Amino acid sequence: MKMPSARLRRRPLSSVFPLVALSASLLAAGCAVSPEPLTTEDNLARVRKDLSVVFAPQEPVTRAISMHEAMARAIKYNLDERVKIMETAVASQQLDLSHYDMLPRVVASAGYVGRNNDSGSESLNLATGRRTGESTTAVDKHRRVGDLGFTWNVLDFGVSYLRARQNANLVLIADERRRRVVQGILQDVRTAYWRAVAAERMLERIAPLEARIEGARRDARTLEALRVQAPLQALGYTRSLVETLRQLQSLRRELVAAKSQLGALMGLPPGEPFEVELPAKDGTKAPPRLEIPVEALETYALLHRPELLEESYNQRISADETWRSMLKLLPGVELNAALRYDSNSFLLNQRWADYGARVSWNLINLVSAPGTLSYANAQEELVTFRRQALSMAVLSQVRVAMLQFRELNQEFGLTAEQADLDTRIRTQYANVGTAGQIGELGVIQAEVTALLSDLRRDLVYADLHNAYARVMVSAGVDPLPETVPSADLATLTRAVDQGLGSWQERANSALRVKDLAKGADPKTEAAKPEPAKPETPATPPVAEAKPAPITIAPIASGPASGPSKTAPAVAAAFSPVIQVELGAYTSHRMAQSDWDTLAKRLGPAADGKGALFVTTSRSAGGRPIVQLRVGGFTDHADAERFCQDVKGKQQRCTVRTVSAMQGAPAVAAS
């Protein structure tokens, strides 16, 4: 009678487990996560929060904005600049947190322990092999425990120290990235400002001219309807007016967004009106000047370019990573101590302290040690080579930026002269139009031509300022001095003015690259700046026994779209370069025209090839000779194939091997 009752009592217990499992499954199914798209309220809340930051109160615009004030506003309010500032702040906070990783672990814990029955046990007599038959316990059913433990791993301390050093370098990297963003923003501000100036000047001249053209169109339709002129002549006159109006509308479309772009760079809310401070009428006749040798800019760039400094900090990080890899190969030494409490009434001492030390070593690390160290060293060498390659790219960027500035300076001179001529022609047309000697169409076309010439001059002037800023960016010049007393707009504007006015003096005090290559100390030599000299004198001294000076101007590959351009001498590389000589001319314009024609005839064969104009002198008082060469070949065989294509077009061709370290090119047999 007792056995069945026992089985009956056990059946409900066994049936509990399926019920528990089923309940757990249902609970898990009810907690399943499903996609929840953003609601309209969520999007509205996000937009309100973002706009509160984007449209944060700024110092009001109370007057026309100058270029320096525009730069100051960009530094203070541009959102890209704010992002980089926040990244620097986050990196600094990460560095602060990494300091705590070097501290030992101090862990405090407290708890309650209980069970539903006694923790009893019997003992076994090892001599007789019999149980004692007595059940004893040494633990209370319910007790409280707590401890305060101290643990310090010496190996982890070293690893944490190196990680903190890496985070410190990451802070410096974030600051260099912020510098790079500021330099790029100010370059864009300079270009956008002068384009906005051009827009302000041109748009106020376009409106009355469009009104005159519309009146002339109405008159032309009237004459056509009255049959005063021949139909073909009237239609041609109307078409000329429509074409002129189309040019003005295209011009308006190009200029209308200039102020909006400047406002966006300054961080102004979209659509907020502001005025641009217009310089004097002759302000665009004085282009920016660069009175600093390119060698000084190269050294300054190697010392201050944010990208190079960032790679230097990355090299520090790689070196610390190598040390971290080495530390992980060592045995770990752990020191520990603790204060403990247990309310167990059977304990003789309910409060006590314990301490100890432990050494652990993963022996597998000994097997992987050579590979780990080899990988760490390879990473460090990669960063070094990357920085060295970037150094060569920086030198090339400085040279190219200087060349582009000088080319645009020459182009601006011609464009300004053309604008002046078109203005004088417009005056003459206006005079003869008033006298009735020509029709209204001729006067309007002369005014449109003068307007386009003025716009072209102003846009080239903006490009010239952009090239000037590109020189600064390529050299890593900071537009602000090292210390700014305050962050208000007026102080920032004065600081920008001061920084832009003194950067050439700062850059010119740098040691030259050739002296650095010889091992000179920039700290002791920086106080001895060389006098600023142009790369190539305007009238170089030439002796009969010495080779003539050479001027090389690189031109973009393929047919050129603008006038011919010249440039001073440049040593673009330190290794031999394969070039092809196509002929000699008496002017750059003739050489440019010949290359344009030949490149069109060659078609795909001219892809990737660039023209070089080498200017030399026939004698001490002779006229210059311009040699047309082509570069961009991978090897001598590539140049030979190009020459075969050129000779197929009935043009002579000679392959030359030119070294940038030599004074004159060496001729190789073709």
Secondary structure by P-SEA (a helix, b strand, c coil): caaaaaaaaaccccaaaaaaaaaaaaaaaaaccccccccaaaaaaaaaaaaaaaacccccccccccaaaaaaaaacccaaaaaaaaaaaaaaaaaaaaaaaaccbbbbbbbccccccccccccccccccccccbbbbcccccccccbbbbbbbaaaaaaaaaaaaaaaaaaaaaaaaaaaaaaaaaaaaaaaaaaaaaaaacaaaaaaaaaaaaaaaaaaaaaaaaccccaaaaaaaaaaaaaaaaaaaaaaaaccaaaaaaaaaacccccbbbbccccccccccccccccccaaaaaaaaaaccaaaaaaaaaaaaaaaaaaaaaaaabbbbbbbcbbbbbcccccccccccccbbbbbbccccccaaaaaaaaaaaaaaaaaaaaaaaaaaaaaaaaaaaaaaaaaaaaaaaaaaaaaaaaaaaaaaaaaaaaccccaaaaaaaaaaaaaaaaaaaaaaaaaaaaaaaaaaaacccccccccccccaaaaaaaaaaaaacaaaaaaacccaaaaaaccccccccccccccccccccccccccccccbbbbbbbccccccccbbbbccccccccbbbbbbccccccaaaaaaaaaaaaaaaccccccbbbbbbbbbccccccbbbbbbbcccccaaaaaaaaaaaaaacbbbbbbbbbccccbbbbccc
